[in-house]
Every structure is written in C-alpha cells, then in structure tokens.
C-alpha cells in the first residue's frame, strides 16, 4: 500500500489475494481504487463466500482467478484485463 500510495502511476496492474494480513483483498482493492480509479486489479482466491467473479466486478476489480493459479490462466487473465483499457 505504501509503495502504491507513493507512486501510483508506476503501476500498470495489481494482482492481490483475497486473504491478507490486516485487510481483505477487497478492502485493499478499494483503497487502491480511491487513489487511482483506473488501476486494473486482479484478485485471486481459493474459496471465499465474500467474493466471486460478479461481486469482484461490482467492487471495480477487473479480474478474478481461482486458486490454485495455473500460469496459462493467469497469463490470459492479465492480457484480458490489460486489453480492457
């Protein structure tokens, strides 16, 4: 969060996890979007009753990936999210 806050324009994409210390991936994403509303975000999760693909989109998160993350799937999702701009 500190690195993003210090230089938000140096980031092209943020990939986060739903489960993190001190806040959820949704909370983290909301903070990022407050600073830079156009930042593409992908959230990764195992099972979460708090978020699914539709809920993630409702929060402004552009991509949703289930764990275990397969490299080819995350690569496709990154391309898809970056092509949205």
N, C-alpha and C positions, 0 to 999 in steps of 0.2 A: 504494500500500500504506500509506503514511504517513497519508494522508487517511482511509482506511477504519479504520485502527487507532485513530486519534484520535477518531473519531465514527462507529462502525459503525451506529448507529441512524438516522443521517441518510440512509442509502442504502436505496432501495426495490428496486433491481435493479442488477446489474453485468453489463456486456457487455464481453467481453475477446476478444483474438485468441489463437490458438494460438502464434504466433511473436512473441516479445517479447524485448527485451534482458534478459539475466541469468537468465531463467527462462521456462518454457513457460506457456501459458495454464492447463494442468492444474495445474502447481505453484502458480501464483498463486491459482487457484480453491481448492485445498486449504488454502492459508494463510488465505484469506478464511473458509472454512467452519470452520476451527479457532476463529476469533474469533467468528463468528456462524453457527451451523449452519443457520439458516433463510433465509439470504440467497439469493434467486433469482439464478442465474448463467446467462448465455447465452454460449457460446463460438463464435467464427467462425473458419473455416479455409478454406484453398484445398484442397490435397491434403495429407493427413497420414496416414502409416501408424501413427502413435501414437494417433490418436483418430478415432472415428466416433461416430455417434449413440448406439449402445449402450454403448460404452466411456465416453463422456461421462456418461451416466446412472449408470453404475457408480461414477463418481467423485463423484456428488452434484450434477452440473451438470444443470440442468433443461432447457436448450435448446441446440440445435446448429444452426448455419446455415453453409451452404457459400458461399464467395465465387465469383464476385462477388455481393455482397449487393444484393438488389433491395429497395427501400424497402417495397413492399407485403408482401413475405415477412417482413422483419424486424419490421414492424408486427404482423403476425399472430402471429409467434413471441413477441413481447413480451406481447401480450394473452393468449396461451395460457399462458405462464409465470406471469404475474401472477394469472391466474384459478385456478391450481393451489392457491393458499392458501385 
